[in-house]
Amino acid sequence: MERFLFLILTCAVMEVSYGQKVNTLSAQEEKDGWQLLFDGKSTDGWRNFKSDKIGAAWKVQDGTLTLDTSDKTVKGGDIVTQDEYEDFEFQLEWKISNCGNSGIMYNVVEAPEDNAICHTGPEKQILDNTCHPDAKIVKHRAGDLYDLISCSEETVKPAGEWNHVRIVSNKGEYEFYLNGKNVVNFTMHTAEWDALVKGSKFKDLPAFGKSKKGRLALQDHSDQVWFRNIKIRKL
């Protein structure tokens, strides 16, 4: 009986929508040039910002890349991809703990003068909209281009449920999707973009949103967060 329950739980963990196993690529995805950024078994391919190691709080649990905040003495830190990307299509799934906060950054640069991922990389917000204080702030809610552009509609699922993210970067044109809905569109490296940044909390960061390529990053905001099905293809 115990073995039977174990098999059921294992199958539940390994299955996602449309019947495809988590952290795998379909034959069509492989043909289309997709690459996994997380194999479900190790943290290979990820490291802390400006480091060659990854914080011990980042763990692999049940096929997820998890920031485990249960022990506050164990450090995590923001993590980045080994490679840099410019034109790409990126996907992952996330779920956040109750009243939690995290984020996905892109075009993150590791220059000597930049000491945080948010100093260069714009963020797609991860948030529990029901009770985190940021949910009361315009442009700080789940799916928003953080502090810059609000979602056109709210499509986020509650804390503890999986949300699907898709980010498309193509020659400075960006599309943000959350749970299948195109919620944010914008163009970088234009006068309009510069004006948008000037009106935000990033106005005093000279390198913010300037780079046309960089690393993808997952944020440690001190709240437990889970990621899976992290994949990318270059355009």
FIROKE-400159 format. One record per residue: residue in one letter; residue number from 1; y, x, z of N, C-alpha, C in turn. Coordinates in steps of 0.02 Angstrom, whole numbers. Atoms other than C-alpha are relative to their C-alpha. Layout:
ATOM  rest   nr  nnorth   neast     nup  canorth  caeast    caup  cnorth   ceast     cup
ATOM     A  NUM       Y       X       Z        Y       X       Z       Y       X       Z
...
END
This chain:
ATOM  rest   nr  nnorth   neast     nup  canorth  caeast    caup  cnorth   ceast     cup
ATOM     M    1     -60      42       0        0       0       0      63      43       0
ATOM     E    2     -58     -45      -3      121     141      44      11      33     -67
ATOM     R    3      -6     -32      66       83     228    -122      28     -50     -51
ATOM     F    4     -24      51      46      113      65    -215      76     -10       8
ATOM     L    5     -71       8     -12      284      43    -132      39      61     -24
ATOM     F    6     -32     -61      24      326     225    -170      10      -2     -75
ATOM     L    7      -4       3      72      288     198    -354      53     -50     -23
ATOM     I    8     -50      49      16      396      43    -359      70      29       9
ATOM     L    9     -66     -29     -14      542     134    -279      17      54     -50
ATOM     T   10     -11     -53      49      520     282    -396      21     -28     -66
ATOM     C   11     -18      31      64      525     171    -548      70     -30       3
ATOM     A   12     -67      30      -6      679      81    -482      54      53      -5
ATOM     V   13     -49     -53       3      769     246    -460       6      26     -71
ATOM     M   14       0     -32      65      719     310    -633      23     -45     -57
ATOM     E   15     -18      45      54      763     155    -734      74     -19       2
ATOM     V   16     -68      24       6      936     106    -796       2     -56     -51
ATOM     S   17      -7      54      48     1005     -27    -911     -32      20     -67
ATOM     Y   18      31      -8      66      917     -49   -1078     -65      39       3
ATOM     G   19      66     -30      -5      758      31   -1010      -3      75      -5
ATOM     Q   20       2     -72       7      808     213   -1030       1      33      69
ATOM     K   21       3     -35     -64      766     334    -889      66      37      12
ATOM     V   22     -62     -33     -17      911     411    -796      -5      74     -16
ATOM     N   23      -6     -72      12      970     587    -838     -44      25     -56
ATOM     T   24      37     -20      59      883     590   -1005      41     -18     -62
ATOM     L   25     -31      17      64      936     584   -1187     -52     -34     -44
ATOM     S   26      44      32      49      862     466   -1314      -4      45     -62
ATOM     A   27       7     -37      62      803     534   -1480      63      -6     -43
ATOM     Q   28     -62      10      39      958     459   -1562      58      40      30
ATOM     E   29     -53     -39     -32     1073     540   -1433      -7      74     -17
ATOM     E   30      11     -70      17      994     709   -1465      21      13     -72
ATOM     K   31     -18      -6      70     1016     683   -1651      76       0      -9
ATOM     D   32     -73       7       5     1199     637   -1623      37      57      35
ATOM     G   33     -32     -58     -29     1231     798   -1528      18      -4      74
ATOM     W   34     -14       6     -71     1235     738   -1348     -35      55      40
ATOM     Q   35      28     -49     -46     1203     863   -1208       4     -27      71
ATOM     L   36      -1      19     -71     1155     826   -1028      39      52      40
ATOM     L   37     -36     -44     -46     1272     899    -897     -30      -3      70
ATOM     F   38      36       5     -64     1154     851    -755     -70     -22     -15
ATOM     D   39      69      15      16      965     855    -765     -36     -43      52
ATOM     G   40      31      41     -52      934     753    -607     -42      39      49
ATOM     K   41      43     -41     -43      844     899    -525      37      57      34
ATOM     S   42     -36     -58     -27      974    1035    -492      74      -9     -13
ATOM     T   43     -72       0      12     1160    1069    -485      20      50     -54
ATOM     D   44     -14     -48      53     1145    1192    -629      52     -28     -48
ATOM     G   45     -52      21      46     1295    1186    -744      64     -20      34
ATOM     W   46     -59      18     -39     1417    1145    -603      13      54      52
ATOM     R   47     -20     -48     -51     1513    1258    -485      67     -22      29
ATOM     N   48     -65      16     -29     1663    1248    -371      56      29     -43
ATOM     F   49     -60     -23      35     1836    1268    -446      16      71      21
ATOM     K   50     -16     -71     -11     1875    1454    -464     -50      35      45
ATOM     S   51      54     -31     -38     1707    1503    -391     -62       2     -44
ATOM     D   52      63      -1      36     1535    1550    -454     -56     -36      38
ATOM     K   53      48      35     -42     1449    1446    -318      20     -74       6
ATOM     I   54     -14      71     -11     1439    1262    -272      -9     -16      74
ATOM     G   55       2      16     -71     1474    1190    -100     -64     -36      20
ATOM     A   56      64      26     -24     1322    1143       4      -1     -76       7
ATOM     A   57      -2      73      -6     1381     962      22     -17     -34     -66
ATOM     W   58      21      28      65     1346     936    -164     -76       8      -4
ATOM     K   59      73       0      -3     1162     888    -168     -29     -43     -56
ATOM     V   60      38      43      45     1033     815    -285     -43     -46      43
ATOM     Q   61      36      49     -40      967     655    -206     -22     -58     -44
ATOM     D   62      27      56      39      853     531    -294      29      -4     -70
ATOM     G   63     -23      -1      68      909     586    -465      75      -8      -8
ATOM     T   64     -73       4       5     1095     585    -424      31      65      23
ATOM     L   65     -41     -55     -25     1224     721    -403      47     -31      51
ATOM     T   66     -31      35     -55     1292     673    -233      43      46      42
ATOM     L   67     -40     -33     -51     1435     729    -123     -19     -32      66
ATOM     D   68      25      26     -63     1351     708      46      49      18      56
ATOM     T   69     -51     -12     -51     1486     688     179     -24     -18      70
ATOM     S   70      27      20     -65     1370     643     323      12      53      54
ATOM     D   71     -14     -54     -47     1398     813     404      67      32     -19
ATOM     K   72     -67     -22      18     1584     853     405       9      76       4
ATOM     T   73      -5     -73      -4     1550    1036     443     -25      34     -63
ATOM     V   74      26     -27      63     1465    1059     274      51     -13     -55
ATOM     K   75     -54       6      50     1590    1093     135     -28     -17     -69
ATOM     G   76      17      16      69     1585    1023     -40      48      34     -47
ATOM     G   77     -51     -28      44     1744    1055    -138      -4     -31     -69
ATOM     D   78      -1      25      69     1796    1002    -313     -45      44     -43
ATOM     I   79      45     -38      43     1669    1053    -445      19      -9     -73
ATOM     V   80     -18       0      71     1691    1095    -630     -61      18     -42
ATOM     T   81      53     -20      47     1581    1117    -783       6      74     -16
ATOM     Q   82       0     -70      20     1531    1290    -838      41      10     -64
ATOM     D   83     -33      -7      66     1600    1259   -1013      66     -39      -2
ATOM     E   84     -62      36      14     1769    1203   -1078     -11     -46     -60
ATOM     Y   85       6      47      55     1791    1056   -1196      69     -21     -24
ATOM     E   86     -63      24      28     1928     995   -1312      -9     -70     -28
ATOM     D   87      14      66      28     1877     852   -1428     -72     -19      19
ATOM     F   88      66      17     -27     1732     760   -1348      -6     -74      14
ATOM     E   89      17      65     -29     1648     599   -1296     -42      14      62
ATOM     F   90      30     -16     -65     1596     601   -1113     -20     -65      33
ATOM     Q   91      23      59     -36     1494     477   -1012     -31      20      66
ATOM     L   92      38      -6     -62     1430     459    -836       0     -67      35
ATOM     E   93      -1      58     -46     1390     330    -703      17      25      69
ATOM     W   94     -18     -17     -69     1464     332    -529      -6     -61      45
ATOM     K   95     -10      51     -51     1456     234    -369      31      33      60
ATOM     I   96     -40     -27     -55     1568     256    -219     -20     -33      66
ATOM     S   97      14      28     -66     1542     231     -34      54     -51      20
ATOM     N   98     -46      52     -22     1629      90      60      70      29      14
ATOM     C   99     -69     -21      -8     1819     112      51      12      73     -23
ATOM     G  100      -2     -69      22     1790     278     -40      47      13     -59
ATOM     N  101     -46     -25      51     1893     381    -162     -29      63     -30
ATOM     S  102      19     -61      34     1850     512    -292      35      -1     -69
ATOM     G  103     -32       0      65     1896     555    -471     -35      46     -49
ATOM     I  104      24     -42      55     1852     631    -639      61      30     -34
ATOM     M  105     -54     -34      34     1970     761    -710     -24      32     -65
ATOM     Y  106      16     -34      63     1975     838    -884      57      48     -16
ATOM     N  107     -49     -52      18     2068     985    -965      23      40      61
ATOM     V  108     -15     -40     -60     2059    1077    -799       0      74     -19
ATOM     V  109      -9     -71      15     2120    1257    -812      -3      40      65
ATOM     E  110       8     -43     -59     2078    1398    -692      45      62      -5
ATOM     A  111     -47     -55       2     2234    1505    -711      16      24      71
ATOM     P  112     -14     -26     -68     2284    1618    -564      50     -41      40
ATOM     E  113     -52      37     -35     2435    1511    -523     -19     -72      16
ATOM     D  114      21      69     -10     2338    1347    -523     -55      -1      53
ATOM     N  115      48      -4     -55     2250    1323    -356     -34     -66      17
ATOM     A  116      35      63     -10     2184    1145    -375     -12     -32     -67
ATOM     I  117      16      31      65     2103    1043    -513      55     -49     -21
ATOM     C  118     -52      49      16     2243     913    -502      65      32     -23
ATOM     H  119     -62     -33      23     2375    1044    -545       2       5     -76
ATOM     T  120       1      -3      74     2319    1044    -727     -34     -61     -31
ATOM     G  121      40      51      31     2192     906    -757      18     -71      18
ATOM     P  122      -9      71     -14     2235     721    -774     -66     -31      26
ATOM     E  123      57      29     -36     2119     605    -678     -13     -73     -19
ATOM     K  124      22      70       3     2020     448    -711     -24     -18      70
ATOM     Q  125      11      16     -70     2019     367    -540     -67     -33      14
ATOM     I  126      59      33     -29     1862     322    -442      21     -27      68
ATOM     L  127     -26      31     -62     1897     200    -300     -38     -63      16
ATOM     D  128      20      66     -23     1833      57    -196      64     -41       4
ATOM     N  129     -63      39       4     1970     -66    -245       7     -51      55
ATOM     T  130      -4      54     -49     1926    -185    -105      33      21      66
ATOM     C  131     -26     -18     -67     1980     -81      45      30      69       6
ATOM     H  132     -33     -64      -6     2040      94       5      76     -11      -5
ATOM     P  133     -72       9       2     2229     109      38      32      10     -68
ATOM     D  134     -28     -12      67     2260     175    -138      -3     -61     -45
ATOM     A  135       6      60      42     2207       7    -208      63     -43       2
ATOM     K  136     -63      37      -5     2376     -60    -151      56      32     -42
ATOM     I  137     -50     -37      38     2467      66    -261     -12      -8     -75
ATOM     V  138       6       7      72     2500      32    -444     -17      67     -31
ATOM     K  139      24     -60      36     2412     160    -557     -44      45      43
ATOM     H  140      46     -39     -42     2298     218    -415     -67     -35       7
ATOM     R  141      61      39      -8     2157      93    -439     -55      26     -46
ATOM     A  142      58     -24      37     1983     122    -509      10      -9     -75
ATOM     G  143      -6       1      72     1985     166    -694      67      19     -27
ATOM     D  144     -67     -18      22     2171     204    -700       3      74     -20
ATOM     L  145     -22     -69       9     2241     363    -774      46      13      59
ATOM     Y  146     -30      -2     -67     2291     412    -598      74      16      -1
ATOM     D  147     -73      -5      -9     2477     388    -560      39       0     -65
ATOM     L  148     -33      -1      65     2514     373    -746      -5     -66     -38
ATOM     I  149      10      62      37     2438     218    -828     -51     -43      35
ATOM     S  150      46      47     -31     2356      64    -752     -50     -27     -52
ATOM     C  151      49      33      43     2199     -17    -823      29     -64     -28
ATOM     S  152     -21      63      30     2230    -161    -942     -33     -60      33
ATOM     E  153      35      52     -38     2104    -262    -841     -45      33      51
ATOM     E  154      42     -28     -52     1999    -238    -686     -73     -14     -16
ATOM     T  155      71       7      18     1816    -207    -729     -46      36      49
ATOM     V  156      40     -40     -47     1759    -102    -580     -47     -44      40
ATOM     K  157      48      34     -42     1606    -152    -480      10      21      73
ATOM     P  158     -11     -15     -72     1601    -154    -288     -32      66      21
ATOM     A  159      30     -60     -30     1561      -4    -180     -76      -8       4
ATOM     G  160      72       1      -2     1377      41    -189     -33     -22     -64
ATOM     E  161      28      20      65     1355     -22    -368      21      51     -53
ATOM     W  162     -13     -49      53     1347      86    -524      52     -24     -49
ATOM     N  163     -52      12      51     1496      95    -640      -9      50     -57
ATOM     H  164       9     -43      58     1486     165    -816      68      20     -28
ATOM     V  165     -62     -28      26     1625     279    -879     -12      31     -68
ATOM     R  166       0     -35      64     1662     335   -1055      71      24     -13
ATOM     I  167     -65     -29      16     1805     452   -1101      -6      31     -70
ATOM     V  168      -2     -29      67     1847     495   -1282      64      39      -7
ATOM     S  169     -57     -43      14     1962     641   -1322      -6      23     -72
ATOM     N  170       2     -17      72     2004     664   -1506      69      17     -25
ATOM     K  171     -63     -25      27     2150     772   -1562      60     -28      38
ATOM     G  172     -55      23     -43     2259     720   -1415       2     -74      13
ATOM     E  173       6      72     -12     2212     536   -1424     -56     -12      50
ATOM     Y  174      48      12     -53     2122     471   -1270     -15     -74       8
ATOM     E  175      22      68     -15     2021     315   -1233     -42       3      64
ATOM     F  176      39       7     -61     1957     269   -1060     -36     -67      -1
ATOM     Y  177      41      60      -5     1816     143   -1041     -30      -4      70
ATOM     L  178      33      12     -64     1749      67    -880     -44     -62      -6
ATOM     N  179      49      54       7     1591     -39    -886       6     -37     -66
ATOM     G  180       0      26      68     1604     -62   -1073      66     -25     -26
ATOM     K  181     -66      25      20     1788    -113   -1078      49      59     -10
ATOM     N  182     -52     -50      12     1925      -6   -1156      61     -19      42
ATOM     V  183     -50      20     -50     2048      -6   -1010      64      41      -3
ATOM     V  184     -59     -43       4     2169     138   -1047      -1      38     -65
ATOM     N  185      -8     -40      60     2234     219   -1207      66      38       4
ATOM     F  186     -62     -39      -2     2362     358   -1223      -7      61     -46
ATOM     T  187      -3     -61      40     2416     510   -1323      34      55      41
ATOM     M  188     -29     -55     -37     2447     679   -1243      40      46     -47
ATOM     H  189     -36     -53      36     2562     824   -1296      52     -29     -48
ATOM     T  190     -55      32      37     2703     712   -1357      59      -7      47
ATOM     A  191     -59      12     -41     2879     675   -1296     -13     -59      47
ATOM     E  192      15      58     -43     2814     509   -1229     -45      20      58
ATOM     W  193      43     -25     -53     2678     598   -1131      41      39      52
ATOM     D  194     -42     -40     -46     2805     720   -1057      42     -45      44
ATOM     A  195     -41      47     -39     2914     574   -1003     -43     -36      52
ATOM     L  196      45      33     -46     2764     489    -923     -14      45      61
ATOM     V  197      13     -48     -54     2723     645    -822      63      10      43
ATOM     K  198     -63     -10     -36     2906     667    -775      13     -56      50
ATOM     G  199      -9      57     -44     2903     495    -695     -55      -9      51
ATOM     S  200      58       5     -45     2746     531    -593       4      51      56
ATOM     K  201       4     -48     -56     2696     629    -438     -14      71     -24
ATOM     F  202      17     -66      27     2649     773    -554      61      35     -32
ATOM     K  203     -59     -25      34     2827     805    -613      18      72      17
ATOM     D  204     -18     -68     -22     2844     967    -515     -57      50     -11
ATOM     L  205      56     -45      16     2681    1041    -579       7      21     -73
ATOM     P  206     -17     -20      68     2729    1142    -734     -58       1     -49
ATOM     A  207      58      -4      45     2552    1157    -804     -38     -65      -6
ATOM     F  208      38      63       1     2497     977    -774       2     -32     -69
ATOM     G  209       5      36      62     2435     891    -931      23      38     -61
ATOM     K  210     -24     -40      56     2486    1035   -1043     -56      27     -44
ATOM     S  211      54     -31      38     2318    1107   -1095     -33     -51     -47
ATOM     K  212      35      42      48     2228    1040   -1248     -76       4      10
ATOM     K  213      71      -5     -16     2059    1093   -1179      -8      25      71
ATOM     G  214      13     -24     -68     1978    1136   -1014     -67     -24      25
ATOM     R  215      63      20     -30     1838    1099    -894       4     -72      25
ATOM     L  216       5      65     -34     1781     929    -833     -12      13      73
ATOM     A  217       5     -10     -72     1789     909    -645     -17     -65      36
ATOM     L  218      15      56     -45     1720     795    -509      32      17      67
ATOM     Q  219     -42     -12     -58     1828     775    -356     -36     -10      66
ATOM     D  220      18       9     -70     1788     800    -173      61     -29      35
ATOM     H  221     -55      33     -35     1902     673     -89     -22     -19      71
ATOM     S  222      27       9     -69     1802     680      75     -39     -64       9
ATOM     D  223      40      61      -5     1709     518      35     -64       9     -41
ATOM     Q  224      63      -6      36     1528     503     -18       3     -35     -67
ATOM     V  225      -1      27      68     1507     477    -204     -63      26     -35
ATOM     W  226      61     -16      37     1357     478    -322      14      -1     -75
ATOM     F  227      -6      -3      73     1347     526    -507     -69       7     -31
ATOM     R  228      62     -10      38     1209     516    -636      16     -12     -74
ATOM     N  229      -8      10      72     1183     509    -825      63      33     -27
ATOM     I  230     -60     -37      21     1317     640    -852     -15      35     -66
ATOM     K  231      15     -27      67     1322     684   -1036      64       6     -42
ATOM     I  232     -59     -12      42     1441     745   -1170     -22      19     -71
ATOM     R  233      10     -26      68     1451     775   -1357      67      20     -27
ATOM     K  234     -62     -25      29     1580     876   -1449      14     -37     -65
ATOM     L  235     -20      36      61     1677     788   -1587      28      49     -51
END
